[in-house]
Amino acid sequence: MIFEFSNVCGKYNNLNRLPCLLSIYDRLTQLGLKCNFLITGVPPGKQIAREGIIYSKWMPYREVLQHVSHTKCILEILEDRNNYSSLRTFEALVFGKKLITANAGILRDPFYSPSQILYIESAKDITKEFFETPVVNNYDIAALSPDAKLKEFLKLGRTKP
């Protein structure tokens, strides 16, 4: 499979997030940005076609990481507006990507940086300026988590995108 470059990518299980994802997609493309959204769990009759949205049943995580390695920014939209850092957050930190998230809790995290992480309440909060600053990834990610398994995952992630 050939992986094309994108400005923003993300992998989601629908879980009623489709309207939010489409709103964000429309905002990003209005700003002239290229998106690559991988969405599972949407019945064929409810899939709304957009260039850059791939509806699928399942994708191996290794393939998801290939999409991550070919993007500038990862979009994290949690189910029911939960407030926790998901795997998307750690992918952004480990692979040196920007992050757009609806997770308000990220504003209190030690790795939060407004030039690298954009907290949004709605699609209108996304600005072109966020994408114009370079990513400066100077965090010791493994030191932020006391969980040894996560630390091991992060070490692997740095060597095998």
Residue pairs with C-beta under 8 A, 6 or more apart in sequence:
1 63
1 66
3 66
3 67
3 69
3 70
4 34
4 36
4 70
5 34
5 70
5 71
6 34
6 35
6 36
6 52
6 67
6 70
6 71
6 72
7 28
7 33
7 34
7 35
7 71
7 72
7 73
7 131
8 28
8 33
8 34
8 35
8 36
8 71
8 72
8 73
8 74
8 75
8 100
9 35
9 36
9 37
9 38
9 67
9 68
9 70
9 71
9 73
9 74
9 75
10 21
10 36
10 37
10 38
10 74
10 75
10 76
10 77
10 88
11 37
11 38
11 39
11 40
11 59
11 64
11 67
11 88
12 21
12 37
12 38
12 39
12 40
12 77
13 39
13 40
13 41
14 39
14 40
14 41
14 42
15 41
15 79
16 79
17 77
17 79
18 39
18 42
18 46
18 48
20 77
20 102
20 123
21 37
21 39
21 77
22 48
22 50
23 122
23 123
24 75
24 77
24 100
24 120
24 123
24 126
25 35
25 37
25 50
25 52
25 53
26 123
27 123
27 124
27 126
28 35
28 126
29 35
29 50
29 52
31 126
31 127
31 128
31 131
32 128
33 128
33 131
34 52
35 50
35 52
35 53
36 52
36 54
36 67
36 70
36 71
37 50
37 52
37 53
37 54
37 75
38 54
38 56
38 59
38 64
38 67
39 53
39 54
39 55
39 56
40 55
40 56
40 57
40 58
40 59
42 55
44 55
47 55
65 91
65 157
65 160
65 161
66 161
68 74
68 91
68 95
68 97
68 161
69 95
69 161
71 97
72 97
72 98
72 131
72 135
73 92
73 97
73 98
73 99
73 100
73 131
74 88
74 91
74 92
74 97
74 98
74 99
74 100
75 88
75 99
75 100
75 101
76 86
76 88
76 89
76 92
76 99
76 100
76 101
76 102
76 103
77 101
77 102
78 84
78 86
78 101
78 102
78 103
81 102
82 103
83 103
83 104
83 105
83 106
84 103
84 105
85 103
85 105
85 106
85 109
86 103
88 99
88 101
89 99
89 101
89 103
89 106
90 141
90 150
90 153
90 154
90 157
91 97
91 157
92 98
92 99
92 116
92 117
93 99
93 111
93 137
93 139
93 141
94 141
94 154
94 157
94 158
95 157
95 161
96 135
96 137
97 135
98 116
98 117
98 118
98 130
98 131
98 135
99 106
99 116
99 117
99 118
100 117
100 118
100 120
100 126
100 130
101 117
101 118
101 119
101 120
102 119
102 120
102 121
103 119
104 119
106 112
106 117
106 119
107 119
110 144
111 117
111 139
111 141
111 144
113 136
115 133
115 136
116 135
116 136
116 137
118 125
118 126
118 130
119 125
120 126
141 154
142 150
142 151
142 154
142 155
145 151
145 154
